[in-house]
Amino acid sequence: MKYGHFDDERREYVIERPDTPSPWINYLGTRDYIAIVSNTGGGYSFYSDARLRRVLRYRYNNIPTDEGGRYLFIRHADGDFWSPTWQPVRKPLDSYECRHGLGYTSISSSRRGVAVDITYLVPVDDPLEIWQVVLENRNAHQEDITLFSFVEFCLWDALDDQTNFQRNLNIGEVEVDRGVIYHITEYRERRDHFAFFATSGEVVGFDTDREAFLGPYGSLSAPRAVVEGRPAGSIAYGWAPIGSHCVRVSLRPGEQRRLVFILGLAWNKPEEKFTADGLVNKAVARQTISRYLHPGVAEAAREELSRHWASLLAGFQANTPDTGMAPVVNVWNQYQCITTFNLARSASYYESGISRGIGFRDGSQDVLGALHQVPSAVKTRLRELASIQFAAGNTYHQYSPLTKQGNNDIGSGFNDDPMWLVIATAQYLKETGDFEVLSIKASFADDPRPATLEEHLRRCMSYTLANLGPHGLPLIGEADWNDCLNLNWATRHDGRVAESVLIGELFVCAASEMARIAQLRGNDEEAEAYAKAARDMAAAINAHAWDGQWYIRAFDDRGSPVGSSCNVEGRIFLETQPWAVMSGVAPRQRGLACMDSVWARLATPHGIVLQQPAFTRYSEAIGACTCYPPGVKENAGIFCHPNTWAIIAECMLGRGDRAYSYYSRLLPTTRERISEVHRAEPYVYAQMIAGPDCPRFGEAKNSWLTGTASWMFVAASQWILGVRPGYDGLTIDPCIPPEWPGFSVRRVFRGHTYLIRVENPDRVSRGVVCLELDGRELEPVPADRGAVVPGYHTPQELVGFIPIDAAHLRSSGSEHSVRVIMGRASRV
């Protein structure tokens, strides 16, 4: 069952009914002001930090779901009222449509011959959100409408707002001036900023006290002010501040009326906070309000937003035989990558924005999908990540996006974290060629003396090498990528026994990258040291972690294997199989065998489960993943993030059919057809899908903010389509279903635009036999060139390769034509 459709021409997802299986949301904002809006007007907003700068209050897991947001109430002259967003009144609508676009959401509906269209958007550069409202009378008689707006202000610190009631039920404070509602709670002492809520309509009344607006024991479905048709003019004095305007509109038959609402923030310098009479200095806010309430300015902001996203998406566009791939890889996946890069896992409908900031591993991996769009922002992120590393090389697991300080409550000890910074930096270098980034400086979390990013990377590597266990594999610490694999909870060995095979594989990958970087910088001795470290770790993994048909996942605190054929539950885990291939640890036959085990034992119609069999009993030796019900999240759920690694591994092995099969199972356009099962948004990836051990097999949870977004774009663009940046050029190495006759890609790389046309006359999955750049033939190169660890390629396997200087030699222009012919090695 479908609840909507993709509008590819307008780059929108169109929701055709309001009662979606779960709230289907969109993110507005490209800089610091972020607004979340659902298809029924729910959601909240914040500035920079979802905990410390929350603007609107939101109640998670509410009854009804997703109540509290940005609402309008339409009241007719006879007292009947409704909401154009359906919620919170939930009266039947004659028509309804929600269009989630790139940085904006439009909700249009009609009832009783009155049509309302609301577009919510956040301008590219200013800390505010705009509501563009169009009212239309489609009746043959005049309509006299009373319109009420509604938002509920959070008292800034979202955690304190939900806990410190003895104080917070006394501090709410507002001012109303010329029809503008100002939320000034804590402005007297703690803050230099305040919020404002304004409208271009003629304000005939207002409310700023929640109970006065709702009435005693009232609800948002029938607020007293709306029922009675008149606001109370209340001023919140302590208690719960809200913002509600009352605007009266008379519409002749066929007439339209446009209104603008704006909700935003303003700052004053400490010495300019108050006017001479002791009131809040609103001069800066008034300038912003006056500018944005002009309909032309609001429309110009929307046009600028459109240009902004068009520019971001222009760096990669593809046309493939699978028409369901295009709207995802060209638009929605890249859009989700930017959203996830900006927010990591900090604020969604599943993350409250209170307990988590930017995660070290999350922030590092989110770089991968956003690099080609926002390289300068990625450079800033790398510096931020380096600054929460300790001098020993370990890192804080999370940091505040506002203060940039590490999260002491979570602390450190997640021993995979350092590896991700190396992998992220290596990808930045391949994309940009900006080796100067290695010279930027950041202090350590426990040492104020600055060190170069290159030195921070060296500390990442030395930390892992200094923390090896009995098998010569990295100690797992608190956990590795799987936060619920906690092998030291009941430790008897002070954390010096439990080892992670996954971290070992990540280390091999990171050491190979460090070797290549050192080589390019002329540090041959260092390059050889890292290459040897990679080979030694690969040897240790193959000696101790190969279980016969797959790689084990870890060794627990007693030295016993986890994810082994000798285990009754959790015999095989997903993560170590693809990373054995991706890192080059697995010789080809072992790579094929372990990925065959994934296909046979873990793959389901809805995706690949994390392990099998599911844990049915709690195990103190293994940890939190045994606490979940079977089939959910880390206990044999379909964790979508590592599914992407399986796609990449199968591409590396040359099995395009299998890679694309995995890809299409999670592809949003595929999931859209079963929305009544999937339930989450059908235009973005989710973190988790319930596995076959769960009664709700196929149901998705935790959408939007997931590492799946970044890695899925990498899997699709760099491995299935095979257009991959490298240190010294652009590799073209497709691995596609053999029935594909070809495809095309537009890729911007280091200032040049490559228009790539791939032909597949022999109907192969992998292998390049001919490459032309601007009509001139280039030589294909061996697929495993420069590999530090013996790889997974077949003999004579070739890929297309465009050296970084080739574009300059072939053409004086910045746009280049590339023709790639796939085929069998015998044709070379």
Disulfide bonds with the S-S distance in Angstrom:
none
